[in-house]
Amino acid sequence: PSILQPLLDQAAGFVAEDIQSVRINGSIRITALSRSTVGNVASVGYRVLREQTEEVTRIELLDKAGTALTTSAVSVPVTEEAVAFRHAFVVKEGS
């Protein structure tokens, strides 16, 4: 591979830090995020409370300007007090 591990690791760190908030179902904004990077894997986690919604149908990860970086259609009922979500991103060289 032409891209060395340190660059992949740094790119993963950028991904984790670039995600500043989450928008649930188009209107619920969550800013309490946990972020971690281990090598070339970045992860972002957060909780959705039952008082916020009874079902999660759309998840958008946003940058600091509020621009959607990812969007996912899902169907996750919030039957407990809260549901924890975690997104993992593996940064690797393409072929």
Order of alpha helices (4+ residues) and beta strands (2+ residues): alpha-beta-beta-beta-beta-beta-beta-beta
